[in-house]
Amino acid sequence: MNERGLEESLWLLSRARRDGLLLRVLILVSPITALGFTRLAAGQTPPVIAVPVIALALLCVLLPDSHLGLLVVLLVATGWLATVHDPATPWSIGIAVSLTTFHASLAAATVAPPSARWTPAMRRRWSRRSLAVVVASAGTWVVVAAIDRYEIPSSDVLLAATLLTLAIAGMWAREGTVAGDPSQRD
């Protein structure tokens, strides 16, 4: 991160419109929300994790196309793994939704400058794909909670569920990318 890039980001952000501002607010709020879910699940959020997450999230607002978002996700996940010891807690859905929102907001913020107007088709496409990840996260939690509750031998069930999920996700991803481009069809 250099001084010129930061100045340019501030200048672009000063001209932000509705969609660009909403994305920047989501970039800031979603990791803080994830920290809140960690606190709800574990009763604490270590300050050694919370302070850098908030500082890095603020930087991500200015520089959404940097690698700082990866550090935010890494710190949030580290804080979760260090403090939450219940693999089947329903709060894990909340943190998954928060991280999905953070990731999608960062990615969407790199598509166009903050002053750009999004078309309804763009909003639908980003919302639909983000919702698919949220639904998959909730489905994963249901499987984990069932395995935890009924003490099913997790290795067999988890392997089968993972393979099925990967197959469906692969078909869905291929259909969404390849089917629209005639030059990529088999």
Secondary structure, DSSP 4 states (H G I P E B T S, - for coil): --HHHHHHHHHHHHT--HHHHHHHHHHHHHHHHHHHHHHHHHS---HHHHHHHHHHHHHHHH-TTSTHHHHHHHHHHHHHHHH---TT-THHHHHHHHHHHHHHHHHHHTTS-TTPPPPHHHHHHHHHHHHHHHHHHHHHHHHHHHHHHHT--HHHHHHHHHHHHHHHHHHHHHHHHHTT-GGG--
